[in-house]
Amino acid sequence: MFSNALTLWTGALLILSVSLWSCTTADCCLTTSDRRIPQRVVMSFTIQTGDGACRIPATIFVTKKGLKLCAPFPSKNNWVSKLIDYILKHRQQ
């Protein structure tokens, strides 16, 4: 009887640990800032869509120091579009 209870407990613990281990967290912008980011500090960018795990559309700029800065979606802000164009242009050189 004790062996069956121990087996059941071990199985439940294994299932719980696997389910917790497999959960991943999304690295999302929760808000954006309209404050302009200087070109000289930005290395790259990614676009965050508002679907899936991330709830708002945003542009994530990564600085030379590895900081992630959340800016508005490019279509909503002109300086964001210009900064993206600058990064793409200088990435090819």
C-alpha positions as CSV (number, residue, x, y, z in Angstrom):
1,M,0.0,0.0,0.0
2,F,2.8,2.4,0.9
3,S,4.6,1.6,-2.3
4,N,1.6,2.5,-4.5
5,A,1.1,5.8,-2.6
6,L,4.8,6.6,-3.1
7,T,4.6,5.7,-6.8
8,L,1.5,7.9,-7.2
9,W,3.2,10.8,-5.3
10,T,6.4,10.5,-7.4
11,G,4.4,10.5,-10.6
12,A,2.4,13.5,-9.7
13,L,5.6,15.4,-8.7
14,L,7.2,14.5,-12.0
15,I,4.2,15.7,-14.0
16,L,4.2,19.0,-12.0
17,S,7.9,19.6,-12.4
18,V,7.8,18.9,-16.2
19,S,4.8,21.3,-16.6
20,L,6.5,24.0,-14.7
21,W,9.8,23.5,-16.5
22,S,8.2,23.8,-19.9
23,C,6.5,27.1,-19.2
24,T,8.3,30.0,-20.9
25,T,7.8,33.6,-20.3
26,A,7.6,36.1,-23.1
27,D,9.9,39.1,-23.0
28,C,7.4,41.8,-24.0
29,C,7.0,45.6,-23.8
30,L,4.1,46.4,-21.5
31,T,4.3,50.1,-22.3
32,T,6.1,52.3,-24.8
33,S,7.8,55.7,-24.5
34,D,7.6,58.6,-27.0
35,R,11.0,59.8,-25.8
36,R,13.5,59.8,-28.7
37,I,16.4,57.4,-28.6
38,P,19.7,58.6,-29.9
39,Q,21.0,56.8,-33.0
40,R,24.5,56.4,-31.5
41,V,23.3,54.1,-28.7
42,V,21.2,51.7,-30.8
43,M,22.5,48.5,-32.3
44,S,19.4,46.6,-33.4
45,F,15.7,46.4,-33.1
46,T,12.8,43.9,-33.2
47,I,9.1,44.5,-33.9
48,Q,6.6,43.3,-31.3
49,T,3.2,42.6,-32.7
50,G,0.2,42.8,-30.5
51,D,-0.9,39.2,-30.9
52,G,0.2,36.2,-29.0
53,A,1.8,36.6,-25.6
54,C,2.6,40.3,-26.1
55,R,-0.5,42.5,-25.9
56,I,0.6,45.8,-27.4
57,P,2.4,46.5,-30.7
58,A,5.8,48.1,-30.1
59,T,9.4,48.5,-31.4
60,I,12.1,47.1,-29.2
61,F,15.4,48.8,-29.7
62,V,18.5,47.1,-28.2
63,T,21.3,49.5,-27.1
64,K,25.1,48.8,-27.3
65,K,25.0,48.1,-23.6
66,G,22.2,45.4,-24.1
67,L,19.3,47.4,-22.8
68,K,15.9,46.9,-24.4
69,L,14.0,50.1,-24.9
70,C,10.3,50.0,-25.9
71,A,9.1,52.6,-28.4
72,P,5.8,52.9,-30.3
73,F,5.1,50.9,-33.4
74,P,6.8,52.4,-36.5
75,S,3.5,53.4,-38.2
76,K,2.4,55.4,-35.2
77,N,5.6,57.5,-34.8
78,N,7.8,59.1,-37.4
79,W,11.1,59.1,-35.4
80,V,10.8,55.4,-34.9
81,S,10.5,54.8,-38.6
82,K,13.6,57.0,-39.2
83,L,15.6,55.2,-36.6
84,I,14.7,51.8,-38.1
85,D,15.8,53.1,-41.6
86,Y,19.1,54.3,-40.1
87,I,19.8,51.0,-38.5
88,L,19.0,49.0,-41.6
89,K,21.1,51.3,-43.7
90,H,24.1,51.1,-41.5
91,R,23.8,47.4,-40.9
92,Q,24.5,46.7,-44.6
93,Q,27.8,48.7,-44.5
